[in-house]
Amino acid sequence: DVTNARAFEPIGISCRICDRTECHQRSVPPLERRLQVTPDERGVLPYRVG
């Protein structure tokens, strides 16, 4: 429903330059952000963006 503002999902132009850190559609990590990998945690992504 394109008339429902609550259904709007913002997307970035490229995963490598997108600022959305908790995006479930992210295919690659961002270029200029530090990654934190914790093997004992499970989240939307296999790493945290710092």
PDB file with SEQRES, HELIX, SHEET and CRYST1 records, atoms N, CA, C and O in Angstrom:
SEQRES   1 A   50  ASP VAL THR ASN ALA ARG ALA PHE GLU PRO ILE GLY ILE          
SEQRES   2 A   50  SER CYS ARG ILE CYS ASP ARG THR GLU CYS HIS GLN ARG          
SEQRES   3 A   50  SER VAL PRO PRO LEU GLU ARG ARG LEU GLN VAL THR PRO          
SEQRES   4 A   50  ASP GLU ARG GLY VAL LEU PRO TYR ARG VAL GLY                  
HELIX    1 AA1 ALA A    5  ALA A    7  5                                   3    
SHEET    1 AA1 2 LEU A  35  GLN A  36  0                                        
SHEET    2 AA1 2 ARG A  48  VAL A  49 -1                                        
CRYST1    1.000    1.000    1.000  90.00  90.00  90.00 P 1           1          
ATOM      1  N   ASP A   1       0.852  -1.176   0.000  1.00  0.00           N  
ATOM      2  CA  ASP A   1       0.000   0.000   0.000  1.00  0.00           C  
ATOM      3  C   ASP A   1       0.897   1.237   0.000  1.00  0.00           C  
ATOM      4  O   ASP A   1       1.480   1.572   1.031  1.00  0.00           O  
ATOM      5  N   VAL A   2       1.011   1.896  -1.100  1.00  0.00           N  
ATOM      6  CA  VAL A   2       1.897   3.052  -1.209  1.00  0.00           C  
ATOM      7  C   VAL A   2       1.344   4.295  -0.532  1.00  0.00           C  
ATOM      8  O   VAL A   2       2.072   5.273  -0.361  1.00  0.00           O  
ATOM      9  N   THR A   3       0.091   4.282  -0.147  1.00  0.00           N  
ATOM     10  CA  THR A   3      -0.484   5.438   0.541  1.00  0.00           C  
ATOM     11  C   THR A   3      -0.287   5.367   2.051  1.00  0.00           C  
ATOM     12  O   THR A   3      -0.522   6.356   2.745  1.00  0.00           O  
ATOM     13  N   ASN A   4       0.134   4.232   2.569  1.00  0.00           N  
ATOM     14  CA  ASN A   4       0.351   4.055   3.999  1.00  0.00           C  
ATOM     15  C   ASN A   4       1.780   4.465   4.361  1.00  0.00           C  
ATOM     16  O   ASN A   4       2.733   3.773   4.006  1.00  0.00           O  
ATOM     17  N   ALA A   5       1.928   5.585   5.064  1.00  0.00           N  
ATOM     18  CA  ALA A   5       3.258   6.083   5.430  1.00  0.00           C  
ATOM     19  C   ALA A   5       3.986   5.137   6.380  1.00  0.00           C  
ATOM     20  O   ALA A   5       5.216   5.132   6.403  1.00  0.00           O  
ATOM     21  N   ARG A   6       3.272   4.347   7.154  1.00  0.00           N  
ATOM     22  CA  ARG A   6       3.904   3.409   8.092  1.00  0.00           C  
ATOM     23  C   ARG A   6       4.514   2.208   7.379  1.00  0.00           C  
ATOM     24  O   ARG A   6       5.340   1.503   7.959  1.00  0.00           O  
ATOM     25  N   ALA A   7       4.122   1.966   6.141  1.00  0.00           N  
ATOM     26  CA  ALA A   7       4.664   0.855   5.370  1.00  0.00           C  
ATOM     27  C   ALA A   7       5.945   1.243   4.627  1.00  0.00           C  
ATOM     28  O   ALA A   7       6.569   0.399   3.985  1.00  0.00           O  
ATOM     29  N   PHE A   8       6.332   2.502   4.712  1.00  0.00           N  
ATOM     30  CA  PHE A   8       7.522   3.006   4.019  1.00  0.00           C  
ATOM     31  C   PHE A   8       8.784   2.414   4.634  1.00  0.00           C  
ATOM     32  O   PHE A   8       8.955   2.451   5.852  1.00  0.00           O  
ATOM     33  N   GLU A   9       9.654   1.878   3.818  1.00  0.00           N  
ATOM     34  CA  GLU A   9      10.927   1.312   4.269  1.00  0.00           C  
ATOM     35  C   GLU A   9      12.057   2.067   3.575  1.00  0.00           C  
ATOM     36  O   GLU A   9      12.248   1.907   2.370  1.00  0.00           O  
ATOM     37  N   PRO A  10      12.815   2.893   4.315  1.00  0.00           N  
ATOM     38  CA  PRO A  10      13.899   3.633   3.669  1.00  0.00           C  
ATOM     39  C   PRO A  10      15.022   2.694   3.242  1.00  0.00           C  
ATOM     40  O   PRO A  10      15.356   1.751   3.958  1.00  0.00           O  
ATOM     41  N   ILE A  11      15.592   2.952   2.092  1.00  0.00           N  
ATOM     42  CA  ILE A  11      16.720   2.157   1.621  1.00  0.00           C  
ATOM     43  C   ILE A  11      17.855   3.087   1.232  1.00  0.00           C  
ATOM     44  O   ILE A  11      17.626   4.227   0.828  1.00  0.00           O  
ATOM     45  N   GLY A  12      19.051   2.605   1.353  1.00  0.00           N  
ATOM     46  CA  GLY A  12      20.216   3.385   0.958  1.00  0.00           C  
ATOM     47  C   GLY A  12      20.537   3.149  -0.507  1.00  0.00           C  
ATOM     48  O   GLY A  12      19.943   2.289  -1.159  1.00  0.00           O  
ATOM     49  N   ILE A  13      21.489   3.927  -1.016  1.00  0.00           N  
ATOM     50  CA  ILE A  13      21.834   3.776  -2.426  1.00  0.00           C  
ATOM     51  C   ILE A  13      22.839   2.656  -2.652  1.00  0.00           C  
ATOM     52  O   ILE A  13      22.938   2.122  -3.757  1.00  0.00           O  
ATOM     53  N   SER A  14      23.578   2.301  -1.622  1.00  0.00           N  
ATOM     54  CA  SER A  14      24.550   1.220  -1.712  1.00  0.00           C  
ATOM     55  C   SER A  14      24.897   0.768  -0.293  1.00  0.00           C  
ATOM     56  O   SER A  14      25.074   1.607   0.590  1.00  0.00           O  
ATOM     57  N   CYS A  15      24.993  -0.505  -0.069  1.00  0.00           N  
ATOM     58  CA  CYS A  15      25.317  -1.013   1.268  1.00  0.00           C  
ATOM     59  C   CYS A  15      26.656  -0.483   1.770  1.00  0.00           C  
ATOM     60  O   CYS A  15      26.808  -0.240   2.968  1.00  0.00           O  
ATOM     61  N   ARG A  16      27.604  -0.303   0.901  1.00  0.00           N  
ATOM     62  CA  ARG A  16      28.941   0.146   1.313  1.00  0.00           C  
ATOM     63  C   ARG A  16      28.956   1.574   1.841  1.00  0.00           C  
ATOM     64  O   ARG A  16      29.847   1.918   2.617  1.00  0.00           O  
ATOM     65  N   ILE A  17      27.992   2.429   1.445  1.00  0.00           N  
ATOM     66  CA  ILE A  17      27.979   3.810   1.923  1.00  0.00           C  
ATOM     67  C   ILE A  17      26.738   4.133   2.748  1.00  0.00           C  
ATOM     68  O   ILE A  17      26.571   5.274   3.178  1.00  0.00           O  
ATOM     69  N   CYS A  18      25.878   3.168   2.974  1.00  0.00           N  
ATOM     70  CA  CYS A  18      24.638   3.381   3.725  1.00  0.00           C  
ATOM     71  C   CYS A  18      24.922   3.477   5.228  1.00  0.00           C  
ATOM     72  O   CYS A  18      25.756   2.738   5.750  1.00  0.00           O  
ATOM     73  N   ASP A  19      24.228   4.386   5.920  1.00  0.00           N  
ATOM     74  CA  ASP A  19      24.410   4.580   7.363  1.00  0.00           C  
ATOM     75  C   ASP A  19      23.507   3.703   8.224  1.00  0.00           C  
ATOM     76  O   ASP A  19      23.651   3.707   9.446  1.00  0.00           O  
ATOM     77  N   ARG A  20      22.593   2.960   7.636  1.00  0.00           N  
ATOM     78  CA  ARG A  20      21.673   2.132   8.421  1.00  0.00           C  
ATOM     79  C   ARG A  20      22.421   0.910   8.946  1.00  0.00           C  
ATOM     80  O   ARG A  20      22.719  -0.012   8.187  1.00  0.00           O  
ATOM     81  N   THR A  21      22.723   0.902  10.242  1.00  0.00           N  
ATOM     82  CA  THR A  21      23.542  -0.174  10.807  1.00  0.00           C  
ATOM     83  C   THR A  21      22.760  -1.452  11.095  1.00  0.00           C  
ATOM     84  O   THR A  21      23.351  -2.531  11.095  1.00  0.00           O  
ATOM     85  N   GLU A  22      21.481  -1.372  11.334  1.00  0.00           N  
ATOM     86  CA  GLU A  22      20.680  -2.555  11.669  1.00  0.00           C  
ATOM     87  C   GLU A  22      19.794  -3.005  10.511  1.00  0.00           C  
ATOM     88  O   GLU A  22      18.713  -3.554  10.729  1.00  0.00           O  
ATOM     89  N   CYS A  23      20.238  -2.781   9.313  1.00  0.00           N  
ATOM     90  CA  CYS A  23      19.445  -3.134   8.135  1.00  0.00           C  
ATOM     91  C   CYS A  23      19.471  -4.648   7.905  1.00  0.00           C  
ATOM     92  O   CYS A  23      20.545  -5.244   7.819  1.00  0.00           O  
ATOM     93  N   HIS A  24      18.308  -5.262   7.807  1.00  0.00           N  
ATOM     94  CA  HIS A  24      18.244  -6.707   7.582  1.00  0.00           C  
ATOM     95  C   HIS A  24      18.494  -7.072   6.117  1.00  0.00           C  
ATOM     96  O   HIS A  24      18.601  -8.253   5.787  1.00  0.00           O  
ATOM     97  N   GLN A  25      18.589  -6.078   5.242  1.00  0.00           N  
ATOM     98  CA  GLN A  25      18.854  -6.312   3.823  1.00  0.00           C  
ATOM     99  C   GLN A  25      20.324  -6.089   3.454  1.00  0.00           C  
ATOM    100  O   GLN A  25      20.701  -6.249   2.294  1.00  0.00           O  
ATOM    101  N   ARG A  26      21.144  -5.724   4.425  1.00  0.00           N  
ATOM    102  CA  ARG A  26      22.548  -5.389   4.131  1.00  0.00           C  
ATOM    103  C   ARG A  26      23.272  -6.599   3.563  1.00  0.00           C  
ATOM    104  O   ARG A  26      23.207  -7.693   4.124  1.00  0.00           O  
ATOM    105  N   SER A  27      23.972  -6.392   2.432  1.00  0.00           N  
ATOM    106  CA  SER A  27      24.697  -7.493   1.802  1.00  0.00           C  
ATOM    107  C   SER A  27      26.199  -7.438   2.065  1.00  0.00           C  
ATOM    108  O   SER A  27      26.875  -8.466   2.036  1.00  0.00           O  
ATOM    109  N   VAL A  28      26.721  -6.239   2.320  1.00  0.00           N  
ATOM    110  CA  VAL A  28      28.145  -6.070   2.603  1.00  0.00           C  
ATOM    111  C   VAL A  28      28.315  -5.032   3.710  1.00  0.00           C  
ATOM    112  O   VAL A  28      27.451  -4.172   3.878  1.00  0.00           O  
ATOM    113  N   PRO A  29      29.408  -5.094   4.466  1.00  0.00           N  
ATOM    114  CA  PRO A  29      29.631  -4.096   5.513  1.00  0.00           C  
ATOM    115  C   PRO A  29      29.947  -2.724   4.912  1.00  0.00           C  
ATOM    116  O   PRO A  29      30.399  -2.631   3.771  1.00  0.00           O  
ATOM    117  N   PRO A  30      29.708  -1.659   5.686  1.00  0.00           N  
ATOM    118  CA  PRO A  30      30.036  -0.324   5.191  1.00  0.00           C  
ATOM    119  C   PRO A  30      31.553  -0.120   5.089  1.00  0.00           C  
ATOM    120  O   PRO A  30      32.319  -0.714   5.848  1.00  0.00           O  
ATOM    121  N   LEU A  31      31.968   0.714   4.156  1.00  0.00           N  
ATOM    122  CA  LEU A  31      33.395   0.924   3.888  1.00  0.00           C  
ATOM    123  C   LEU A  31      34.159   1.594   5.018  1.00  0.00           C  
ATOM    124  O   LEU A  31      35.206   1.095   5.430  1.00  0.00           O  
ATOM    125  N   GLU A  32      33.668   2.694   5.519  1.00  0.00           N  
ATOM    126  CA  GLU A  32      34.449   3.511   6.439  1.00  0.00           C  
ATOM    127  C   GLU A  32      34.028   3.367   7.896  1.00  0.00           C  
ATOM    128  O   GLU A  32      34.189   4.305   8.676  1.00  0.00           O  
ATOM    129  N   ARG A  33      33.500   2.227   8.271  1.00  0.00           N  
ATOM    130  CA  ARG A  33      33.093   1.987   9.656  1.00  0.00           C  
ATOM    131  C   ARG A  33      33.850   0.781  10.182  1.00  0.00           C  
ATOM    132  O   ARG A  33      34.134  -0.157   9.437  1.00  0.00           O  
ATOM    133  N   ARG A  34      34.171   0.807  11.455  1.00  0.00           N  
ATOM    134  CA  ARG A  34      34.880  -0.300  12.098  1.00  0.00           C  
ATOM    135  C   ARG A  34      33.879  -1.405  12.444  1.00  0.00           C  
ATOM    136  O   ARG A  34      32.785  -1.124  12.935  1.00  0.00           O  
ATOM    137  N   LEU A  35      34.252  -2.653  12.190  1.00  0.00           N  
ATOM    138  CA  LEU A  35      33.386  -3.795  12.479  1.00  0.00           C  
ATOM    139  C   LEU A  35      33.803  -4.440  13.789  1.00  0.00           C  
ATOM    140  O   LEU A  35      34.989  -4.522  14.106  1.00  0.00           O  
ATOM    141  N   GLN A  36      32.813  -4.898  14.545  1.00  0.00           N  
ATOM    142  CA  GLN A  36      33.050  -5.615  15.791  1.00  0.00           C  
ATOM    143  C   GLN A  36      32.388  -6.983  15.659  1.00  0.00           C  
ATOM    144  O   GLN A  36      31.166  -7.080  15.547  1.00  0.00           O  
ATOM    145  N   VAL A  37      33.192  -8.026  15.673  1.00  0.00           N  
ATOM    146  CA  VAL A  37      32.679  -9.389  15.549  1.00  0.00           C  
ATOM    147  C   VAL A  37      32.739 -10.051  16.917  1.00  0.00           C  
ATOM    148  O   VAL A  37      33.808 -10.149  17.520  1.00  0.00           O  
ATOM    149  N   THR A  38      31.587 -10.505  17.406  1.00  0.00           N  
ATOM    150  CA  THR A  38      31.501 -11.216  18.677  1.00  0.00           C  
ATOM    151  C   THR A  38      30.904 -12.591  18.389  1.00  0.00           C  
ATOM    152  O   THR A  38      29.708 -12.684  18.111  1.00  0.00           O  
ATOM    153  N   PRO A  39      31.695 -13.655  18.446  1.00  0.00           N  
ATOM    154  CA  PRO A  39      31.201 -14.977  18.065  1.00  0.00           C  
ATOM    155  C   PRO A  39      30.114 -15.529  18.985  1.00  0.00           C  
ATOM    156  O   PRO A  39      29.412 -16.468  18.609  1.00  0.00           O  
ATOM    157  N   ASP A  40      29.963 -14.961  20.185  1.00  0.00           N  
ATOM    158  CA  ASP A  40      28.966 -15.464  21.129  1.00  0.00           C  
ATOM    159  C   ASP A  40      27.610 -14.781  21.006  1.00  0.00           C  
ATOM    160  O   ASP A  40      26.687 -15.120  21.747  1.00  0.00           O  
ATOM    161  N   GLU A  41      27.470 -13.834  20.096  1.00  0.00           N  
ATOM    162  CA  GLU A  41      26.206 -13.113  19.919  1.00  0.00           C  
ATOM    163  C   GLU A  41      25.630 -13.389  18.540  1.00  0.00           C  
ATOM    164  O   GLU A  41      26.353 -13.636  17.574  1.00  0.00           O  
ATOM    165  N   ARG A  42      24.310 -13.338  18.481  1.00  0.00           N  
ATOM    166  CA  ARG A  42      23.638 -13.519  17.202  1.00  0.00           C  
ATOM    167  C   ARG A  42      22.672 -12.358  17.021  1.00  0.00           C  
ATOM    168  O   ARG A  42      21.835 -12.097  17.886  1.00  0.00           O  
ATOM    169  N   GLY A  43      22.787 -11.672  15.912  1.00  0.00           N  
ATOM    170  CA  GLY A  43      21.926 -10.531  15.642  1.00  0.00           C  
ATOM    171  C   GLY A  43      21.473 -10.524  14.195  1.00  0.00           C  
ATOM    172  O   GLY A  43      21.570 -11.531  13.493  1.00  0.00           O  
ATOM    173  N   VAL A  44      20.984  -9.390  13.763  1.00  0.00           N  
ATOM    174  CA  VAL A  44      20.543  -9.242  12.375  1.00  0.00           C  
ATOM    175  C   VAL A  44      21.724  -9.446  11.432  1.00  0.00           C  
ATOM    176  O   VAL A  44      21.589 -10.056  10.372  1.00  0.00           O  
ATOM    177  N   LEU A  45      22.882  -8.928  11.833  1.00  0.00           N  
ATOM    178  CA  LEU A  45      24.110  -9.070  11.053  1.00  0.00           C  
ATOM    179  C   LEU A  45      25.116  -9.899  11.844  1.00  0.00           C  
ATOM    180  O   LEU A  45      25.019  -9.954  13.070  1.00  0.00           O  
ATOM    181  N   PRO A  46      26.081 -10.547  11.185  1.00  0.00           N  
ATOM    182  CA  PRO A  46      27.084 -11.326  11.917  1.00  0.00           C  
ATOM    183  C   PRO A  46      28.172 -10.458  12.551  1.00  0.00           C  
ATOM    184  O   PRO A  46      29.168 -10.983  13.048  1.00  0.00           O  
ATOM    185  N   TYR A  47      27.991  -9.152  12.537  1.00  0.00           N  
ATOM    186  CA  TYR A  47      28.942  -8.201  13.101  1.00  0.00           C  
ATOM    187  C   TYR A  47      28.188  -6.957  13.549  1.00  0.00           C  
ATOM    188  O   TYR A  47      27.040  -6.736  13.164  1.00  0.00           O  
ATOM    189  N   ARG A  48      28.856  -6.147  14.372  1.00  0.00           N  
ATOM    190  CA  ARG A  48      28.318  -4.833  14.747  1.00  0.00           C  
ATOM    191  C   ARG A  48      29.113  -3.777  14.009  1.00  0.00           C  
ATOM    192  O   ARG A  48      30.316  -3.923  13.791  1.00  0.00           O  
ATOM    193  N   VAL A  49      28.437  -2.727  13.633  1.00  0.00           N  
ATOM    194  CA  VAL A  49      29.107  -1.611  12.975  1.00  0.00           C  
ATOM    195  C   VAL A  49      29.404  -0.569  14.034  1.00  0.00           C  
ATOM    196  O   VAL A  49      28.491  -0.068  14.691  1.00  0.00           O  
ATOM    197  N   GLY A  50      30.700  -0.233  14.208  1.00  0.00           N  
ATOM    198  CA  GLY A  50      31.107   0.687  15.251  1.00  0.00           C  
ATOM    199  C   GLY A  50      31.294   2.098  14.778  1.00  0.00           C  
ATOM    200  O   GLY A  50      31.640   2.974  15.571  1.00  0.00           O  
TER     201      GLY A  50                                                      
END                                                                             
